[in-house]
Amino acid sequence: MKKIYLTFIFLCVALFVQIQFAEYSIWLPDLIILAVIFAAIFNDLEEGILVGFVAGLLRSALSIWTLPVDIIFFPAIAFFSSLVSRMLYRHNPIVHMLLAFLSISGLISFHVIYLSSISGNDLGLAVVFGKSWRTIITTVLAAPALFLTINWLQEKYGIR
């Protein structure tokens, strides 16, 4: 039970960092997605989906236009991450990187498709991925180090 509290603290810190430092650093990973993936991998499925839903609501506070996508897609990320981590070894850094890549690519794709459908903006996926490559790379590379560090801290201090 204490693990979920630590995960929510990590989610709040991730949201704070995203808001405060996003405009200053173009090499900032998407910490909110990483918080959801971490919750799904190292907690129960229900807790991961709950963190995903809360993360979707919090992320929608940054941009209300993406609310329908975020409150559906973030719990889906948690479900998919939990499923994959149960089938594969959850401490494997390759699994962490794969889940981070699929999650952020899917989120960017769904945002572009959704915003194009409601606003008529014909901005193609290739253009958006071309502008988001730094975020994708840093999110994928930060996932293993972040996940293994937080999991090590949980185990070291006996947080269950």
Buried (B, 14 or more C-beta within 10 A) or exposed (E): EEBBEBBBEBBEEBBEBBEEEBEEEEEBBBBBBBBBBBBBBBBEBEBBBBBBBBBBEBBBEBEEBBBEBBBBBBBBBBBBBBEBBEEEEBBEBEBBBBBBBBBBBBBBBBBBEBBBEEEEEEEEEEEBBEEBEEBBBBBBBBBBEBBEEBBEEBEEEEBE
